[in-house]
Amino acid sequence: MGKKNVDDYLTEGIYGSRQTKRSERKQFLGTIRERIVIALTKGQVMSDKGLEHLETAMKANKSAKLLMNGDVSHKFLKEEKALADKYNIPYTEVTNEEADTDIGAVLAYDYAIEKEHIFIDDSTDDQTQKDTDTDESFFGKIKRWFS
């Protein structure tokens, strides 16, 4: 790459520095997929389904950082922040008005780790819930509706 000229400086000043993989950065709260240890959807963050997986990942990756979606209400991020404090992991809330993503939280490094599976499979949790629902009696279901 050659020397920067005046046009390069002006373009960088107006639009910001050039970034690689802009679409991935929009989706994964400012980081790229190859740096991610675990990614939770907004639904998993709001329902606290991914807390156990997140805690396990935090125990094993203490030098990572936690990025949380700033569009998710603070009351839903309370548990994730508590886990980050527990394991001394820095966390940041990322709000990007231009990007619409279904990612709620990401545990990531500043460098590539190339982990193959970064998402939590909800089907095992859903199947466990369905199994407990089928074991419940008819009156138990009605009672739960009114409570």
C-alpha positions, -999 to 999 in steps of 0.1 A, spaced: 0 0 0 13 34 -10 15 66 9 -18 83 18 -27 114 -2 -50 143 7 -81 125 -7 -74 95 15 -72 117 46 -104 136 36 -123 104 29 -112 89 62 -122 121 81 -157 121 65 -166 84 66 -142 70 92 -115 45 88 -121 15 65 -133 -16 82 -132 -52 71 -164 -73 70 -189 -44 78 -219 -67 76 -204 -91 102 -196 -61 125 -231 -49 122 -245 -83 131 -221 -92 159 -221 -59 178 -189 -45 164 -168 -76 162 -164 -103 136 -174 -139 138 -139 -154 139 -133 -137 173 -164 -149 190 -165 -175 218 -202 -175 223 -231 -155 209 -266 -152 225 -297 -140 207 -319 -113 222 -344 -139 231 -318 -160 250 -307 -129 269 -342 -118 278 -352 -152 290 -318 -160 307 -317 -193 287 -280 -189 278 -267 -179 313 -252 -213 321 -235 -215 287 -222 -180 291 -209 -187 326 -190 -218 313 -175 -198 285 -165 -170 308 -148 -195 332 -127 -208 303 -120 -175 285 -112 -150 312 -93 -126 289 -123 -122 266 -147 -92 267 -185 -92 267 -204 -71 242 -241 -65 250 -267 -51 227 -277 -16 239 -312 -20 224 -320 -47 250 -335 -33 282 -311 -29 312 -332 -52 334 -326 -81 310 -288 -75 310 -285 -75 348 -275 -112 351 -249 -110 323 -233 -80 339 -232 -98 372 -215 -128 356 -190 -105 339 -182 -88 373 -179 -122 389 -152 -133 365 -136 -99 360 -145 -97 324 -149 -62 309 -182 -55 293 -196 -29 269 -231 -20 258 -231 -15 220 -258 6 204 -258 10 167 -289 28 153 -280 19 117 -278 -19 123 -307 -42 133 -294 -74 147 -310 -103 167 -278 -108 187 -282 -99 224 -247 -106 238 -213 -118 225 -183 -130 244 -153 -123 221 -115 -117 219 -96 -89 201 -80 -115 179 -92 -145 158 -99 -178 175 -119 -195 148 -144 -213 170 -168 -234 148 -200 -234 170 -207 -200 186 -245 -202 190 -265 -221 216 -289 -247 204 -323 -239 219 -339 -272 207 -325 -291 237 -339 -266 262 -373 -265 243 -374 -303 243 -368 -304 280 -396 -279 285 -420 -299 263 -412 -331 282 -421 -315 316 -452 -300 300 -465 -334 288 -459 -349 323 -480 -322 339 -517 -330 346 -546 -313 330 -555 -295 363 -519 -284 367 -519 -267 334 -552 -249 342 -538 -238 376 -507 -224 359 -529 -203 335 -545 -185 365 -513 -180 385 
